[in-house]
Structures are given as C-alpha cells and as structure tokens.
Amino acid sequence: MTRIVVSLTFFGILAVVVGILTSGDDQDIDWAITGGLFGIALAGEGVRQWLRRSRAKSRESSGI
C-alpha cells in the first residue's frame, strides 16, 4: 500500500511542476495539463494493481 502512495505522491508533485512550467507568463498553474498527467499516472497505477491481482488469482491452487 505504501508503494502506491509514494508513487502517486511523486507523480502528483511532478504533474504540478509541469503544470507550473507550462503556464507561461501567467502565475497560475495549468490545471488541464496537471490533471491530465495525474490522470495518466492514476490509470497506470490502477492497471498495475489490476495485473497484480489477476496474476495472483491465476497462481492460486485448485483446492486439491
């Protein structure tokens, strides 16, 4: 559980930094880019979790 928290925190901070850098002369964060990047990171972590669970289910014994 801690890996997902660390990963999402890292990508959240990275997305905010990219949003600040792409805002140009405005002093406001580009929230569309920030949210899009964080959404991609969130979807990637979700797929990773789904793959881990599906692999774990396939390794379960048949109950013999």
C-alpha positions, 0 to 999 in steps of 0.5 A: 500500500505504501508503494502506491502512495509514494508513487502517486505522491511523486507523480502528483508533485511532478504533474504540478511542476509541469503544470507550473512550467507550462503556464507561461507568463501567467502565475497560475498553474495549468490545471488541464495539463496537471490533471491530465498527467495525474490522470495518466499516472492514476490509470497506470497505477490502477492497471498495475494493481489490476495485473497484480491481482489477476496474476495472483488469482491465476497462481492460486491452487485448485483446492486439491 
